[in-house]
Amino acid sequence: MTYTRRISSKGGITIPQRLRHEAGLMPGMVVDLTLTLSGPHSISRGITINQHMDTCPRCGSTEDVLVARGITACRKCLREMLEALDEMEGDNG
Ligand SMILES: [Zn+2]
């Protein structure tokens, strides 16, 4: 699907909600912008937007992000998830 948007005078652009959702992009998240050139004489120019590698997918923080066992999250979110797990296990046990 292709979306057409006009770039503002300040260089801003709004990424459609559906596209953000499908790309897993959320407010506050840090992204990498990369210039892309394709075609025999780089006729086609564009920009790709990718989630910054060390970004917590839960809160969008780029600080204190840990990666282990295929899980990426910031320390704060990991603590909150562990506390939530403790509460759930406490309720069941
Ligand atoms: Zn987080």
PDB file of the backbone (N, CA, C, O) and the ligand in Angstrom, with CONECT records:
HET     ZN  A 101       1
ATOM      1  N   MET A   1       0.846  -1.183   0.000  1.00  0.00           N
ATOM      2  CA  MET A   1       0.000   0.000   0.000  1.00  0.00           C
ATOM      3  C   MET A   1       0.886   1.239   0.000  1.00  0.00           C
ATOM      4  O   MET A   1       1.870   1.302   0.737  1.00  0.00           O
ATOM      5  N   THR A   2       0.550   2.193  -0.798  1.00  0.00           N
ATOM      6  CA  THR A   2       1.305   3.434  -0.869  1.00  0.00           C
ATOM      7  C   THR A   2       0.447   4.579  -0.352  1.00  0.00           C
ATOM      8  O   THR A   2      -0.711   4.721  -0.746  1.00  0.00           O
ATOM      9  N   TYR A   3       1.003   5.377   0.512  1.00  0.00           N
ATOM     10  CA  TYR A   3       0.336   6.559   1.047  1.00  0.00           C
ATOM     11  C   TYR A   3       1.034   7.791   0.485  1.00  0.00           C
ATOM     12  O   TYR A   3       2.257   7.808   0.351  1.00  0.00           O
ATOM     13  N   THR A   4       0.285   8.787   0.168  1.00  0.00           N
ATOM     14  CA  THR A   4       0.861  10.023  -0.359  1.00  0.00           C
ATOM     15  C   THR A   4       0.660  11.127   0.669  1.00  0.00           C
ATOM     16  O   THR A   4      -0.459  11.364   1.124  1.00  0.00           O
ATOM     17  N   ARG A   5       1.742  11.797   1.029  1.00  0.00           N
ATOM     18  CA  ARG A   5       1.682  12.861   2.012  1.00  0.00           C
ATOM     19  C   ARG A   5       2.544  14.033   1.551  1.00  0.00           C
ATOM     20  O   ARG A   5       3.519  13.842   0.825  1.00  0.00           O
ATOM     21  N   ARG A   6       2.185  15.245   1.971  1.00  0.00           N
ATOM     22  CA  ARG A   6       2.974  16.428   1.655  1.00  0.00           C
ATOM     23  C   ARG A   6       3.870  16.758   2.843  1.00  0.00           C
ATOM     24  O   ARG A   6       3.420  16.739   3.989  1.00  0.00           O
ATOM     25  N   ILE A   7       5.130  17.060   2.573  1.00  0.00           N
ATOM     26  CA  ILE A   7       6.087  17.413   3.615  1.00  0.00           C
ATOM     27  C   ILE A   7       5.857  18.864   4.015  1.00  0.00           C
ATOM     28  O   ILE A   7       5.721  19.731   3.152  1.00  0.00           O
ATOM     29  N   SER A   8       5.812  19.134   5.311  1.00  0.00           N
ATOM     30  CA  SER A   8       5.565  20.488   5.798  1.00  0.00           C
ATOM     31  C   SER A   8       6.784  21.377   5.567  1.00  0.00           C
ATOM     32  O   SER A   8       7.857  20.889   5.212  1.00  0.00           O
ATOM     33  N   SER A   9       6.615  22.679   5.768  1.00  0.00           N
ATOM     34  CA  SER A   9       7.723  23.621   5.565  1.00  0.00           C
ATOM     35  C   SER A   9       8.884  23.338   6.517  1.00  0.00           C
ATOM     36  O   SER A   9      10.025  23.706   6.239  1.00  0.00           O
ATOM     37  N   LYS A  10       8.589  22.688   7.634  1.00  0.00           N
ATOM     38  CA  LYS A  10       9.646  22.352   8.592  1.00  0.00           C
ATOM     39  C   LYS A  10      10.204  20.947   8.379  1.00  0.00           C
ATOM     40  O   LYS A  10      11.022  20.472   9.167  1.00  0.00           O
ATOM     41  N   GLY A  11       9.763  20.293   7.318  1.00  0.00           N
ATOM     42  CA  GLY A  11      10.275  18.959   7.013  1.00  0.00           C
ATOM     43  C   GLY A  11       9.503  17.839   7.674  1.00  0.00           C
ATOM     44  O   GLY A  11       9.902  16.676   7.607  1.00  0.00           O
ATOM     45  N   GLY A  12       8.402  18.183   8.311  1.00  0.00           N
ATOM     46  CA  GLY A  12       7.618  17.169   9.018  1.00  0.00           C
ATOM     47  C   GLY A  12       6.663  16.423   8.111  1.00  0.00           C
ATOM     48  O   GLY A  12       6.237  16.926   7.071  1.00  0.00           O
ATOM     49  N   ILE A  13       6.339  15.215   8.528  1.00  0.00           N
ATOM     50  CA  ILE A  13       5.376  14.400   7.796  1.00  0.00           C
ATOM     51  C   ILE A  13       4.658  13.516   8.811  1.00  0.00           C
ATOM     52  O   ILE A  13       5.274  13.024   9.756  1.00  0.00           O
ATOM     53  N   THR A  14       3.375  13.317   8.617  1.00  0.00           N
ATOM     54  CA  THR A  14       2.621  12.432   9.494  1.00  0.00           C
ATOM     55  C   THR A  14       2.516  11.068   8.834  1.00  0.00           C
ATOM     56  O   THR A  14       2.008  10.935   7.720  1.00  0.00           O
ATOM     57  N   ILE A  15       3.000  10.071   9.531  1.00  0.00           N
ATOM     58  CA  ILE A  15       2.903   8.703   9.026  1.00  0.00           C
ATOM     59  C   ILE A  15       1.503   8.200   9.375  1.00  0.00           C
ATOM     60  O   ILE A  15       1.107   8.239  10.540  1.00  0.00           O
ATOM     61  N   PRO A  16       0.755   7.731   8.388  1.00  0.00           N
ATOM     62  CA  PRO A  16      -0.603   7.262   8.658  1.00  0.00           C
ATOM     63  C   PRO A  16      -0.642   6.216   9.781  1.00  0.00           C
ATOM     64  O   PRO A  16       0.241   5.364   9.885  1.00  0.00           O
ATOM     65  N   GLN A  17      -1.680   6.300  10.612  1.00  0.00           N
ATOM     66  CA  GLN A  17      -1.805   5.434  11.778  1.00  0.00           C
ATOM     67  C   GLN A  17      -1.695   3.950  11.418  1.00  0.00           C
ATOM     68  O   GLN A  17      -1.024   3.178  12.103  1.00  0.00           O
ATOM     69  N   ARG A  18      -2.370   3.569  10.323  1.00  0.00           N
ATOM     70  CA  ARG A  18      -2.358   2.152   9.934  1.00  0.00           C
ATOM     71  C   ARG A  18      -0.941   1.682   9.598  1.00  0.00           C
ATOM     72  O   ARG A  18      -0.532   0.578   9.958  1.00  0.00           O
ATOM     73  N   LEU A  19      -0.203   2.552   8.896  1.00  0.00           N
ATOM     74  CA  LEU A  19       1.168   2.216   8.520  1.00  0.00           C
ATOM     75  C   LEU A  19       2.061   2.126   9.756  1.00  0.00           C
ATOM     76  O   LEU A  19       2.894   1.226   9.869  1.00  0.00           O
ATOM     77  N   ARG A  20       1.870   3.095  10.703  1.00  0.00           N
ATOM     78  CA  ARG A  20       2.649   3.054  11.955  1.00  0.00           C
ATOM     79  C   ARG A  20       2.354   1.776  12.718  1.00  0.00           C
ATOM     80  O   ARG A  20       3.259   1.123  13.238  1.00  0.00           O
ATOM     81  N   HIS A  21       1.079   1.429  12.780  1.00  0.00           N
ATOM     82  CA  HIS A  21       0.688   0.230  13.517  1.00  0.00           C
ATOM     83  C   HIS A  21       1.321  -1.009  12.890  1.00  0.00           C
ATOM     84  O   HIS A  21       1.890  -1.849  13.587  1.00  0.00           O
ATOM     85  N   GLU A  22       1.217  -1.109  11.574  1.00  0.00           N
ATOM     86  CA  GLU A  22       1.749  -2.287  10.893  1.00  0.00           C
ATOM     87  C   GLU A  22       3.265  -2.358  10.975  1.00  0.00           C
ATOM     88  O   GLU A  22       3.839  -3.447  10.950  1.00  0.00           O
ATOM     89  N   ALA A  23       3.926  -1.190  11.076  1.00  0.00           N
ATOM     90  CA  ALA A  23       5.387  -1.157  11.171  1.00  0.00           C
ATOM     91  C   ALA A  23       5.854  -1.261  12.626  1.00  0.00           C
ATOM     92  O   ALA A  23       7.052  -1.360  12.891  1.00  0.00           O
ATOM     93  N   GLY A  24       4.912  -1.238  13.559  1.00  0.00           N
ATOM     94  CA  GLY A  24       5.274  -1.337  14.974  1.00  0.00           C
ATOM     95  C   GLY A  24       5.883  -0.061  15.519  1.00  0.00           C
ATOM     96  O   GLY A  24       6.654  -0.099  16.478  1.00  0.00           O
ATOM     97  N   LEU A  25       5.543   1.071  14.916  1.00  0.00           N
ATOM     98  CA  LEU A  25       6.087   2.352  15.367  1.00  0.00           C
ATOM     99  C   LEU A  25       5.084   3.011  16.311  1.00  0.00           C
ATOM    100  O   LEU A  25       3.890   3.069  16.017  1.00  0.00           O
ATOM    101  N   MET A  26       5.578   3.510  17.449  1.00  0.00           N
ATOM    102  CA  MET A  26       4.705   4.133  18.423  1.00  0.00           C
ATOM    103  C   MET A  26       5.237   5.504  18.819  1.00  0.00           C
ATOM    104  O   MET A  26       6.427   5.769  18.651  1.00  0.00           O
ATOM    105  N   PRO A  27       4.369   6.393  19.349  1.00  0.00           N
ATOM    106  CA  PRO A  27       4.820   7.732  19.735  1.00  0.00           C
ATOM    107  C   PRO A  27       6.008   7.661  20.691  1.00  0.00           C
ATOM    108  O   PRO A  27       6.030   6.844  21.612  1.00  0.00           O
ATOM    109  N   GLY A  28       6.982   8.516  20.464  1.00  0.00           N
ATOM    110  CA  GLY A  28       8.151   8.560  21.331  1.00  0.00           C
ATOM    111  C   GLY A  28       9.270   7.638  20.884  1.00  0.00           C
ATOM    112  O   GLY A  28      10.401   7.751  21.358  1.00  0.00           O
ATOM    113  N   MET A  29       8.964   6.743  19.987  1.00  0.00           N
ATOM    114  CA  MET A  29       9.961   5.782  19.519  1.00  0.00           C
ATOM    115  C   MET A  29      11.004   6.496  18.662  1.00  0.00           C
ATOM    116  O   MET A  29      10.677   7.432  17.932  1.00  0.00           O
ATOM    117  N   VAL A  30      12.241   6.060  18.750  1.00  0.00           N
ATOM    118  CA  VAL A  30      13.326   6.623  17.950  1.00  0.00           C
ATOM    119  C   VAL A  30      13.480   5.788  16.686  1.00  0.00           C
ATOM    120  O   VAL A  30      13.484   4.558  16.738  1.00  0.00           O
ATOM    121  N   VAL A  31      13.608   6.474  15.540  1.00  0.00           N
ATOM    122  CA  VAL A  31      13.741   5.764  14.269  1.00  0.00           C
ATOM    123  C   VAL A  31      15.010   6.205  13.550  1.00  0.00           C
ATOM    124  O   VAL A  31      15.538   7.292  13.786  1.00  0.00           O
ATOM    125  N   ASP A  32      15.475   5.346  12.678  1.00  0.00           N
ATOM    126  CA  ASP A  32      16.616   5.646  11.821  1.00  0.00           C
ATOM    127  C   ASP A  32      16.088   5.977  10.438  1.00  0.00           C
ATOM    128  O   ASP A  32      15.280   5.229   9.888  1.00  0.00           O
ATOM    129  N   LEU A  33      16.539   7.102   9.864  1.00  0.00           N
ATOM    130  CA  LEU A  33      16.164   7.493   8.505  1.00  0.00           C
ATOM    131  C   LEU A  33      17.369   7.253   7.604  1.00  0.00           C
ATOM    132  O   LEU A  33      18.471   7.720   7.893  1.00  0.00           O
ATOM    133  N   THR A  34      17.157   6.530   6.523  1.00  0.00           N
ATOM    134  CA  THR A  34      18.255   6.196   5.620  1.00  0.00           C
ATOM    135  C   THR A  34      17.888   6.588   4.197  1.00  0.00           C
ATOM    136  O   THR A  34      16.805   6.260   3.711  1.00  0.00           O
ATOM    137  N   LEU A  35      18.797   7.292   3.537  1.00  0.00           N
ATOM    138  CA  LEU A  35      18.598   7.653   2.137  1.00  0.00           C
ATOM    139  C   LEU A  35      18.770   6.415   1.283  1.00  0.00           C
ATOM    140  O   LEU A  35      19.747   5.682   1.431  1.00  0.00           O
ATOM    141  N   THR A  36      17.827   6.183   0.393  1.00  0.00           N
ATOM    142  CA  THR A  36      17.919   5.028  -0.498  1.00  0.00           C
ATOM    143  C   THR A  36      17.939   5.507  -1.941  1.00  0.00           C
ATOM    144  O   THR A  36      17.151   6.363  -2.344  1.00  0.00           O
ATOM    145  N   LEU A  37      18.839   4.947  -2.689  1.00  0.00           N
ATOM    146  CA  LEU A  37      18.955   5.262  -4.109  1.00  0.00           C
ATOM    147  C   LEU A  37      18.835   3.962  -4.885  1.00  0.00           C
ATOM    148  O   LEU A  37      19.468   2.964  -4.540  1.00  0.00           O
ATOM    149  N   SER A  38      18.029   3.974  -5.924  1.00  0.00           N
ATOM    150  CA  SER A  38      17.919   2.772  -6.741  1.00  0.00           C
ATOM    151  C   SER A  38      17.771   3.163  -8.203  1.00  0.00           C
ATOM    152  O   SER A  38      17.520   4.324  -8.526  1.00  0.00           O
ATOM    153  N   GLY A  39      17.928   2.196  -9.067  1.00  0.00           N
ATOM    154  CA  GLY A  39      17.858   2.466 -10.503  1.00  0.00           C
ATOM    155  C   GLY A  39      19.255   2.642 -11.059  1.00  0.00           C
ATOM    156  O   GLY A  39      20.203   2.866 -10.307  1.00  0.00           O
ATOM    157  N   PRO A  40      19.388   2.540 -12.384  1.00  0.00           N
ATOM    158  CA  PRO A  40      20.717   2.569 -13.019  1.00  0.00           C
ATOM    159  C   PRO A  40      21.483   3.874 -12.753  1.00  0.00           C
ATOM    160  O   PRO A  40      22.712   3.854 -12.690  1.00  0.00           O
ATOM    161  N   HIS A  41      20.804   4.968 -12.603  1.00  0.00           N
ATOM    162  CA  HIS A  41      21.497   6.231 -12.339  1.00  0.00           C
ATOM    163  C   HIS A  41      20.944   6.878 -11.070  1.00  0.00           C
ATOM    164  O   HIS A  41      20.873   8.101 -10.948  1.00  0.00           O
ATOM    165  N   SER A  42      20.555   6.010 -10.128  1.00  0.00           N
ATOM    166  CA  SER A  42      19.974   6.481  -8.863  1.00  0.00           C
ATOM    167  C   SER A  42      18.803   7.417  -9.125  1.00  0.00           C
ATOM    168  O   SER A  42      18.627   8.432  -8.451  1.00  0.00           O
ATOM    169  N   ILE A  43      18.006   7.046 -10.129  1.00  0.00           N
ATOM    170  CA  ILE A  43      16.864   7.872 -10.506  1.00  0.00           C
ATOM    171  C   ILE A  43      15.826   7.918  -9.390  1.00  0.00           C
ATOM    172  O   ILE A  43      15.232   8.959  -9.110  1.00  0.00           O
ATOM    173  N   SER A  44      15.625   6.760  -8.761  1.00  0.00           N
ATOM    174  CA  SER A  44      14.633   6.688  -7.703  1.00  0.00           C
ATOM    175  C   SER A  44      15.289   6.963  -6.348  1.00  0.00           C
ATOM    176  O   SER A  44      16.124   6.190  -5.880  1.00  0.00           O
ATOM    177  N   ARG A  45      14.901   8.058  -5.740  1.00  0.00           N
ATOM    178  CA  ARG A  45      15.463   8.410  -4.436  1.00  0.00           C
ATOM    179  C   ARG A  45      14.354   8.374  -3.400  1.00  0.00           C
ATOM    180  O   ARG A  45      13.218   8.753  -3.683  1.00  0.00           O
ATOM    181  N   GLY A  46      14.677   7.927  -2.226  1.00  0.00           N
ATOM    182  CA  GLY A  46      13.680   7.866  -1.175  1.00  0.00           C
ATOM    183  C   GLY A  46      14.331   7.745   0.189  1.00  0.00           C
ATOM    184  O   GLY A  46      15.553   7.806   0.323  1.00  0.00           O
ATOM    185  N   ILE A  47      13.506   7.576   1.180  1.00  0.00           N
ATOM    186  CA  ILE A  47      13.982   7.443   2.555  1.00  0.00           C
ATOM    187  C   ILE A  47      13.284   6.240   3.176  1.00  0.00           C
ATOM    188  O   ILE A  47      12.068   6.090   3.065  1.00  0.00           O
ATOM    189  N   THR A  48      14.053   5.398   3.818  1.00  0.00           N
ATOM    190  CA  THR A  48      13.442   4.303   4.567  1.00  0.00           C
ATOM    191  C   THR A  48      13.478   4.668   6.050  1.00  0.00           C
ATOM    192  O   THR A  48      14.427   5.289   6.528  1.00  0.00           O
ATOM    193  N   ILE A  49      12.448   4.280   6.751  1.00  0.00           N
ATOM    194  CA  ILE A  49      12.332   4.537   8.186  1.00  0.00           C
ATOM    195  C   ILE A  49      12.339   3.192   8.894  1.00  0.00           C
ATOM    196  O   ILE A  49      11.497   2.335   8.627  1.00  0.00           O
ATOM    197  N   ASN A  50      13.287   3.015   9.791  1.00  0.00           N
ATOM    198  CA  ASN A  50      13.362   1.772  10.557  1.00  0.00           C
ATOM    199  C   ASN A  50      13.437   2.078  12.043  1.00  0.00           C
ATOM    200  O   ASN A  50      14.031   3.069  12.468  1.00  0.00           O
ATOM    201  N   GLN A  51      12.826   1.209  12.810  1.00  0.00           N
ATOM    202  CA  GLN A  51      12.917   1.344  14.266  1.00  0.00           C
ATOM    203  C   GLN A  51      14.386   1.289  14.653  1.00  0.00           C
ATOM    204  O   GLN A  51      15.119   0.409  14.203  1.00  0.00           O
ATOM    205  N   HIS A  52      14.816   2.230  15.490  1.00  0.00           N
ATOM    206  CA  HIS A  52      16.184   2.234  15.969  1.00  0.00           C
ATOM    207  C   HIS A  52      16.433   0.931  16.716  1.00  0.00           C
ATOM    208  O   HIS A  52      15.591   0.481  17.493  1.00  0.00           O
ATOM    209  N   MET A  53      17.593   0.328  16.477  1.00  0.00           N
ATOM    210  CA  MET A  53      17.860  -1.016  17.004  1.00  0.00           C
ATOM    211  C   MET A  53      17.624  -1.149  18.500  1.00  0.00           C
ATOM    212  O   MET A  53      16.906  -2.050  18.934  1.00  0.00           O
ATOM    213  N   ASP A  54      18.201  -0.289  19.271  1.00  0.00           N
ATOM    214  CA  ASP A  54      18.087  -0.420  20.724  1.00  0.00           C
ATOM    215  C   ASP A  54      16.961   0.449  21.262  1.00  0.00           C
ATOM    216  O   ASP A  54      17.190   1.373  22.043  1.00  0.00           O
ATOM    217  N   THR A  55      15.752   0.145  20.836  1.00  0.00           N
ATOM    218  CA  THR A  55      14.579   0.860  21.306  1.00  0.00           C
ATOM    219  C   THR A  55      13.660  -0.122  22.010  1.00  0.00           C
ATOM    220  O   THR A  55      13.374  -1.199  21.486  1.00  0.00           O
ATOM    221  N   CYS A  56      13.202   0.245  23.185  1.00  0.00           N
ATOM    222  CA  CYS A  56      12.262  -0.609  23.912  1.00  0.00           C
ATOM    223  C   CYS A  56      10.932  -0.597  23.156  1.00  0.00           C
ATOM    224  O   CYS A  56      10.341   0.468  22.979  1.00  0.00           O
ATOM    225  N   PRO A  57      10.449  -1.760  22.707  1.00  0.00           N
ATOM    226  CA  PRO A  57       9.189  -1.795  21.959  1.00  0.00           C
ATOM    227  C   PRO A  57       7.979  -1.488  22.823  1.00  0.00           C
ATOM    228  O   PRO A  57       6.901  -1.215  22.295  1.00  0.00           O
ATOM    229  N   ARG A  58       8.134  -1.528  24.139  1.00  0.00           N
ATOM    230  CA  ARG A  58       6.998  -1.287  25.031  1.00  0.00           C
ATOM    231  C   ARG A  58       6.792   0.200  25.284  1.00  0.00           C
ATOM    232  O   ARG A  58       5.661   0.682  25.221  1.00  0.00           O
ATOM    233  N   CYS A  59       7.884   0.949  25.576  1.00  0.00           N
ATOM    234  CA  CYS A  59       7.732   2.365  25.926  1.00  0.00           C
ATOM    235  C   CYS A  59       8.444   3.298  24.953  1.00  0.00           C
ATOM    236  O   CYS A  59       8.248   4.511  25.017  1.00  0.00           O
ATOM    237  N   GLY A  60       9.261   2.763  24.060  1.00  0.00           N
ATOM    238  CA  GLY A  60       9.950   3.582  23.083  1.00  0.00           C
ATOM    239  C   GLY A  60      11.253   4.187  23.565  1.00  0.00           C
ATOM    240  O   GLY A  60      11.890   4.945  22.834  1.00  0.00           O
ATOM    241  N   SER A  61      11.664   3.861  24.793  1.00  0.00           N
ATOM    242  CA  SER A  61      12.907   4.407  25.340  1.00  0.00           C
ATOM    243  C   SER A  61      14.120   3.836  24.612  1.00  0.00           C
ATOM    244  O   SER A  61      14.105   2.694  24.153  1.00  0.00           O
ATOM    245  N   THR A  62      15.171   4.651  24.517  1.00  0.00           N
ATOM    246  CA  THR A  62      16.431   4.172  23.949  1.00  0.00           C
ATOM    247  C   THR A  62      17.499   4.082  25.025  1.00  0.00           C
ATOM    248  O   THR A  62      18.658   3.784  24.736  1.00  0.00           O
ATOM    249  N   GLU A  63      17.107   4.338  26.267  1.00  0.00           N
ATOM    250  CA  GLU A  63      18.073   4.307  27.362  1.00  0.00           C
ATOM    251  C   GLU A  63      17.959   3.010  28.155  1.00  0.00           C
ATOM    252  O   GLU A  63      16.863   2.548  28.470  1.00  0.00           O
ATOM    253  N   ASP A  64      19.111   2.439  28.467  1.00  0.00           N
ATOM    254  CA  ASP A  64      19.169   1.248  29.306  1.00  0.00           C
ATOM    255  C   ASP A  64      18.387   0.080  28.682  1.00  0.00           C
ATOM    256  O   ASP A  64      17.696  -0.659  29.384  1.00  0.00           O
ATOM    257  N   VAL A  65      18.503  -0.071  27.377  1.00  0.00           N
ATOM    258  CA  VAL A  65      17.797  -1.144  26.672  1.00  0.00           C
ATOM    259  C   VAL A  65      18.658  -2.401  26.684  1.00  0.00           C
ATOM    260  O   VAL A  65      19.849  -2.359  26.374  1.00  0.00           O
ATOM    261  N   LEU A  66      18.042  -3.510  27.043  1.00  0.00           N
ATOM    262  CA  LEU A  66      18.744  -4.785  27.142  1.00  0.00           C
ATOM    263  C   LEU A  66      18.165  -5.758  26.121  1.00  0.00           C
ATOM    264  O   LEU A  66      16.972  -5.721  25.821  1.00  0.00           O
ATOM    265  N   VAL A  67      19.014  -6.620  25.596  1.00  0.00           N
ATOM    266  CA  VAL A  67      18.566  -7.653  24.667  1.00  0.00           C
ATOM    267  C   VAL A  67      19.053  -8.992  25.198  1.00  0.00           C
ATOM    268  O   VAL A  67      20.253  -9.193  25.384  1.00  0.00           O
ATOM    269  N   ALA A  68      18.127  -9.902  25.441  1.00  0.00           N
ATOM    270  CA  ALA A  68      18.486 -11.237  25.913  1.00  0.00           C
ATOM    271  C   ALA A  68      17.425 -12.223  25.483  1.00  0.00           C
ATOM    272  O   ALA A  68      16.230 -11.949  25.592  1.00  0.00           O
ATOM    273  N   ARG A  69      17.853 -13.355  25.000  1.00  0.00           N
ATOM    274  CA  ARG A  69      16.954 -14.434  24.567  1.00  0.00           C
ATOM    275  C   ARG A  69      15.906 -13.947  23.572  1.00  0.00           C
ATOM    276  O   ARG A  69      14.756 -14.384  23.593  1.00  0.00           O
ATOM    277  N   GLY A  70      16.329 -13.031  22.699  1.00  0.00           N
ATOM    278  CA  GLY A  70      15.419 -12.530  21.683  1.00  0.00           C
ATOM    279  C   GLY A  70      14.425 -11.504  22.193  1.00  0.00           C
ATOM    280  O   GLY A  70      13.552 -11.064  21.445  1.00  0.00           O
ATOM    281  N   ILE A  71      14.544 -11.117  23.451  1.00  0.00           N
ATOM    282  CA  ILE A  71      13.649 -10.120  24.036  1.00  0.00           C
ATOM    283  C   ILE A  71      14.397  -8.800  24.147  1.00  0.00           C
ATOM    284  O   ILE A  71      15.499  -8.747  24.693  1.00  0.00           O
ATOM    285  N   THR A  72      13.799  -7.740  23.631  1.00  0.00           N
ATOM    286  CA  THR A  72      14.374  -6.408  23.739  1.00  0.00           C
ATOM    287  C   THR A  72      13.434  -5.557  24.577  1.00  0.00           C
ATOM    288  O   THR A  72      12.246  -5.456  24.272  1.00  0.00           O
ATOM    289  N   ALA A  73      13.959  -4.943  25.631  1.00  0.00           N
ATOM    290  CA  ALA A  73      13.152  -4.059  26.481  1.00  0.00           C
ATOM    291  C   ALA A  73      14.089  -3.256  27.369  1.00  0.00           C
ATOM    292  O   ALA A  73      15.220  -3.667  27.630  1.00  0.00           O
ATOM    293  N   CYS A  74      13.610  -2.109  27.829  1.00  0.00           N
ATOM    294  CA  CYS A  74      14.422  -1.317  28.746  1.00  0.00           C
ATOM    295  C   CYS A  74      14.316  -1.914  30.150  1.00  0.00           C
ATOM    296  O   CYS A  74      13.385  -2.660  30.454  1.00  0.00           O
ATOM    297  N   ARG A  75      15.270  -1.577  30.981  1.00  0.00           N
ATOM    298  CA  ARG A  75      15.320  -2.134  32.337  1.00  0.00           C
ATOM    299  C   ARG A  75      14.038  -1.824  33.116  1.00  0.00           C
ATOM    300  O   ARG A  75      13.530  -2.669  33.852  1.00  0.00           O
ATOM    301  N   LYS A  76      13.517  -0.593  32.943  1.00  0.00           N
ATOM    302  CA  LYS A  76      12.307  -0.183  33.659  1.00  0.00           C
ATOM    303  C   LYS A  76      11.115  -1.070  33.268  1.00  0.00           C
ATOM    304  O   LYS A  76      10.371  -1.537  34.131  1.00  0.00           O
ATOM    305  N   CYS A  77      10.945  -1.293  31.966  1.00  0.00           N
ATOM    306  CA  CYS A  77       9.833  -2.135  31.507  1.00  0.00           C
ATOM    307  C   CYS A  77      10.018  -3.574  31.950  1.00  0.00           C
ATOM    308  O   CYS A  77       9.055  -4.237  32.335  1.00  0.00           O
ATOM    309  N   LEU A  78      11.268  -4.067  31.897  1.00  0.00           N
ATOM    310  CA  LEU A  78      11.519  -5.437  32.346  1.00  0.00           C
ATOM    311  C   LEU A  78      11.137  -5.591  33.814  1.00  0.00           C
ATOM    312  O   LEU A  78      10.538  -6.592  34.208  1.00  0.00           O
ATOM    313  N   ARG A  79      11.495  -4.577  34.628  1.00  0.00           N
ATOM    314  CA  ARG A  79      11.134  -4.636  36.051  1.00  0.00           C
ATOM    315  C   ARG A  79       9.619  -4.658  36.224  1.00  0.00           C
ATOM    316  O   ARG A  79       9.083  -5.435  37.014  1.00  0.00           O
ATOM    317  N   GLU A  80       8.925  -3.775  35.456  1.00  0.00           N
ATOM    318  CA  GLU A  80       7.465  -3.723  35.556  1.00  0.00           C
ATOM    319  C   GLU A  80       6.838  -5.046  35.135  1.00  0.00           C
ATOM    320  O   GLU A  80       5.868  -5.500  35.744  1.00  0.00           O
ATOM    321  N   MET A  81       7.396  -5.670  34.086  1.00  0.00           N
ATOM    322  CA  MET A  81       6.857  -6.947  33.627  1.00  0.00           C
ATOM    323  C   MET A  81       7.101  -8.045  34.663  1.00  0.00           C
ATOM    324  O   MET A  81       6.251  -8.909  34.882  1.00  0.00           O
ATOM    325  N   LEU A  82       8.274  -7.997  35.295  1.00  0.00           N
ATOM    326  CA  LEU A  82       8.567  -8.988  36.337  1.00  0.00           C
ATOM    327  C   LEU A  82       7.637  -8.801  37.534  1.00  0.00           C
ATOM    328  O   LEU A  82       7.155  -9.775  38.112  1.00  0.00           O
ATOM    329  N   GLU A  83       7.385  -7.532  37.906  1.00  0.00           N
ATOM    330  CA  GLU A  83       6.458  -7.260  39.005  1.00  0.00           C
ATOM    331  C   GLU A  83       5.055  -7.756  38.662  1.00  0.00           C
ATOM    332  O   GLU A  83       4.363  -8.328  39.504  1.00  0.00           O
ATOM    333  N   ALA A  84       4.641  -7.525  37.396  1.00  0.00           N
ATOM    334  CA  ALA A  84       3.322  -7.987  36.965  1.00  0.00           C
ATOM    335  C   ALA A  84       3.248  -9.514  37.014  1.00  0.00           C
ATOM    336  O   ALA A  84       2.229 -10.082  37.406  1.00  0.00           O
ATOM    337  N   LEU A  85       4.339 -10.169  36.613  1.00  0.00           N
ATOM    338  CA  LEU A  85       4.377 -11.636  36.653  1.00  0.00           C
ATOM    339  C   LEU A  85       4.272 -12.121  38.099  1.00  0.00           C
ATOM    340  O   LEU A  85       3.547 -13.071  38.393  1.00  0.00           O
ATOM    341  N   ASP A  86       5.003 -11.459  38.996  1.00  0.00           N
ATOM    342  CA  ASP A  86       4.928 -11.816  40.418  1.00  0.00           C
ATOM    343  C   ASP A  86       3.506 -11.682  40.927  1.00  0.00           C
ATOM    344  O   ASP A  86       3.016 -12.546  41.655  1.00  0.00           O
ATOM    345  N   GLU A  87       2.836 -10.591  40.541  1.00  0.00           N
ATOM    346  CA  GLU A  87       1.449 -10.381  40.988  1.00  0.00           C
ATOM    347  C   GLU A  87       0.532 -11.464  40.449  1.00  0.00           C
ATOM    348  O   GLU A  87      -0.320 -11.983  41.170  1.00  0.00           O
ATOM    349  N   MET A  88       0.712 -11.808  39.165  1.00  0.00           N
ATOM    350  CA  MET A  88      -0.145 -12.843  38.566  1.00  0.00           C
ATOM    351  C   MET A  88       0.084 -14.194  39.219  1.00  0.00           C
ATOM    352  O   MET A  88      -0.862 -14.933  39.494  1.00  0.00           O
ATOM    353  N   GLU A  89       1.355 -14.510  39.466  1.00  0.00           N
ATOM    354  CA  GLU A  89       1.663 -15.790  40.092  1.00  0.00           C
ATOM    355  C   GLU A  89       1.201 -15.806  41.540  1.00  0.00           C
ATOM    356  O   GLU A  89       0.799 -16.843  42.068  1.00  0.00           O
ATOM    357  N   GLY A  90       1.263 -14.652  42.167  1.00  0.00           N
ATOM    358  CA  GLY A  90       0.779 -14.542  43.551  1.00  0.00           C
ATOM    359  C   GLY A  90      -0.715 -14.769  43.623  1.00  0.00           C
ATOM    360  O   GLY A  90      -1.208 -15.400  44.558  1.00  0.00           O
ATOM    361  N   ASP A  91      -1.447 -14.251  42.624  1.00  0.00           N
ATOM    362  CA  ASP A  91      -2.908 -14.422  42.591  1.00  0.00           C
ATOM    363  C   ASP A  91      -3.269 -15.883  42.385  1.00  0.00           C
ATOM    364  O   ASP A  91      -4.247 -16.381  42.943  1.00  0.00           O
ATOM    365  N   ASN A  92      -2.455 -16.571  41.562  1.00  0.00           N
ATOM    366  CA  ASN A  92      -2.776 -17.952  41.234  1.00  0.00           C
ATOM    367  C   ASN A  92      -2.269 -18.929  42.297  1.00  0.00           C
ATOM    368  O   ASN A  92      -2.804 -20.027  42.445  1.00  0.00           O
ATOM    369  N   GLY A  93      -1.236 -18.521  43.033  1.00  0.00           N
ATOM    370  CA  GLY A  93      -0.654 -19.447  43.976  1.00  0.00           C
ATOM    371  C   GLY A  93      -1.148 -19.171  45.299  1.00  0.00           C
ATOM    372  O   GLY A  93      -0.771 -19.852  46.253  1.00  0.00           O
TER     373      GLY A  93
HETATM  374 ZN    ZN A 101      10.582   0.320  28.112  1.00  0.00          ZN2+
END
